[in-house]
Amino acid sequence: MPQETIILQDKPALVPILAIWPTMGIAMACPFIAFAITFGKTLSFFTNIGIAIAITLFALCIIRMLISLVRREVTTFTLTDKRIIFETGILSRDLDAVTLDRVKSVQIEWPPAGRIFNYANVIVFVWTEARKMRNVPRPQKWFQEISQHAK
């Protein structure tokens, strides 16, 4: 919209992406590595299979992390003095906006790690639906600004 002032603009927090996917890869690979080490001398065929599965699982988690990083880079949350804009899309660009006069309430959903690293899901309730902004950094600031400008 013409003559809009940007109040806040953020991308999703980086911490959940960097913490979750490598950790899951290691957690899924460890039992297979332990099996390979334990039975390595007596069951060499199973040792090779165990190590191959562990490497595959870890590689899949790293690939998933890279996909999440790309999604993060193409996702933007913007709060202006007139609306909230949700932009996302890797191959095609999706733009969704909610005018602030339609906002009924705002809620913050804190994941356990979000309290430590200061990110959360901010849910904006608009008439009959809810719009969720995932992994928003500085969620209290978003909550405060949306609440203030929606009235």
C-alpha positions as CSV (number, residue, x, y, z in Angstrom):
1,M,0.0,0.0,0.0
2,P,1.2,3.5,-0.7
3,Q,2.6,5.5,2.3
4,E,2.9,2.6,4.7
5,T,5.5,2.8,7.4
6,I,7.3,-0.5,8.3
7,I,7.2,-1.0,12.1
8,L,8.8,-4.5,12.3
9,Q,10.3,-6.9,9.8
10,D,11.9,-10.3,10.6
11,K,12.7,-13.7,9.2
12,P,12.0,-16.8,11.2
13,A,14.5,-17.5,14.0
14,L,17.6,-19.5,13.0
15,V,18.1,-21.3,16.3
16,P,15.4,-24.0,15.8
17,I,16.7,-25.0,12.4
18,L,20.3,-25.3,13.5
19,A,19.5,-27.1,16.7
20,I,16.8,-29.6,15.6
21,W,18.0,-31.2,12.4
22,P,21.6,-32.0,13.1
23,T,20.6,-33.3,16.6
24,M,18.0,-35.5,15.1
25,G,20.5,-36.9,12.6
26,I,23.0,-37.7,15.3
27,A,20.2,-39.2,17.5
28,M,19.0,-41.5,14.6
29,A,22.5,-42.5,13.5
30,C,23.8,-43.4,17.0
31,P,22.0,-46.7,17.5
32,F,23.2,-48.0,14.1
33,I,26.8,-46.9,14.9
34,A,26.6,-48.5,18.3
35,F,25.3,-51.7,16.7
36,A,28.1,-51.7,14.2
37,I,30.7,-51.2,16.9
38,T,29.2,-53.9,19.2
39,F,28.9,-56.6,16.6
40,G,31.6,-55.4,14.2
41,K,34.0,-58.4,14.6
42,T,31.4,-61.1,14.4
43,L,28.9,-59.7,11.9
44,S,30.9,-57.7,9.4
45,F,27.9,-57.6,6.9
46,F,25.7,-56.0,9.5
47,T,28.5,-53.6,10.5
48,N,28.6,-52.2,6.9
49,I,24.8,-52.0,6.8
50,G,24.6,-50.3,10.2
51,I,27.2,-47.7,9.2
52,A,25.5,-47.2,5.8
53,I,22.1,-46.6,7.4
54,A,23.7,-44.2,10.0
55,I,25.4,-42.1,7.3
56,T,22.2,-42.1,5.2
57,L,20.0,-40.9,8.1
58,F,22.5,-38.2,9.1
59,A,22.8,-37.1,5.5
60,L,19.0,-36.9,5.2
61,C,18.8,-34.7,8.3
62,I,21.5,-32.4,6.9
63,I,19.6,-32.1,3.6
64,R,16.4,-31.3,5.5
65,M,18.3,-28.7,7.5
66,L,19.5,-27.1,4.3
67,I,15.9,-27.0,2.9
68,S,14.8,-25.4,6.1
69,L,17.5,-22.7,5.8
70,V,16.4,-21.9,2.3
71,R,12.8,-21.6,3.4
72,R,13.9,-19.3,6.2
73,E,15.7,-17.1,3.7
74,V,12.6,-16.7,1.6
75,T,10.2,-16.1,4.4
76,T,9.5,-12.6,5.8
77,F,7.1,-11.2,8.4
78,T,6.4,-7.5,8.1
79,L,4.3,-5.3,10.3
80,T,3.4,-1.9,8.9
81,D,1.1,0.8,10.3
82,K,-1.8,-0.6,8.2
83,R,-1.3,-4.4,7.8
84,I,0.7,-7.6,8.6
85,I,2.4,-9.1,5.5
86,F,3.4,-12.8,5.3
87,E,5.8,-13.5,2.4
88,T,7.1,-16.9,1.5
89,G,8.0,-19.2,-1.4
90,I,11.0,-20.9,-2.9
91,L,10.0,-21.3,-6.6
92,S,6.9,-19.1,-6.5
93,R,6.3,-16.1,-4.2
94,D,3.2,-16.1,-2.0
95,L,2.1,-12.9,-0.4
96,D,-0.6,-12.8,2.2
97,A,-1.7,-9.7,4.1
98,V,-4.1,-8.9,6.9
99,T,-5.2,-5.4,7.6
100,L,-4.8,-4.4,11.2
101,D,-8.4,-3.4,11.6
102,R,-9.4,-7.1,11.1
103,V,-7.2,-8.3,13.9
104,K,-9.2,-9.4,16.9
105,S,-6.4,-10.8,19.2
106,V,-2.8,-12.0,19.3
107,Q,-1.4,-14.9,21.1
108,I,2.2,-16.2,21.7
109,E,3.0,-19.9,21.7
110,W,6.4,-20.6,23.3
111,P,8.3,-23.8,22.5
112,P,10.6,-25.0,25.3
113,A,13.8,-23.7,23.6
114,G,12.0,-20.5,22.5
115,R,12.1,-19.2,26.1
116,I,15.9,-19.6,26.2
117,F,16.6,-18.3,22.7
118,N,13.8,-15.7,22.5
119,Y,11.6,-17.0,19.7
120,A,8.0,-18.2,19.6
121,N,5.0,-18.7,17.3
122,V,2.9,-15.6,17.1
123,I,-0.8,-16.3,16.3
124,V,-2.9,-13.5,14.9
125,F,-6.7,-14.1,15.2
126,V,-8.6,-12.5,12.3
127,W,-12.4,-12.7,12.5
128,T,-13.0,-16.5,11.8
129,E,-9.4,-17.7,11.3
130,A,-5.9,-17.7,12.8
131,R,-2.7,-16.9,11.1
132,K,0.4,-18.4,12.6
133,M,3.9,-16.9,12.2
134,R,6.3,-19.6,13.1
135,N,9.6,-19.1,15.0
136,V,9.3,-15.4,15.2
137,P,12.3,-13.7,16.9
138,R,11.4,-11.1,19.6
139,P,7.8,-12.4,20.0
140,Q,7.0,-10.0,22.8
141,K,7.9,-7.0,20.6
142,W,5.6,-8.4,17.8
143,F,2.8,-9.0,20.3
144,Q,3.1,-5.5,21.7
145,E,3.3,-3.8,18.3
146,I,0.4,-5.7,16.8
147,S,-1.8,-5.2,19.9
148,Q,-1.0,-1.5,19.9
149,H,-1.6,-0.9,16.2
150,A,-4.7,-3.2,15.8
151,K,-6.8,-1.1,18.2
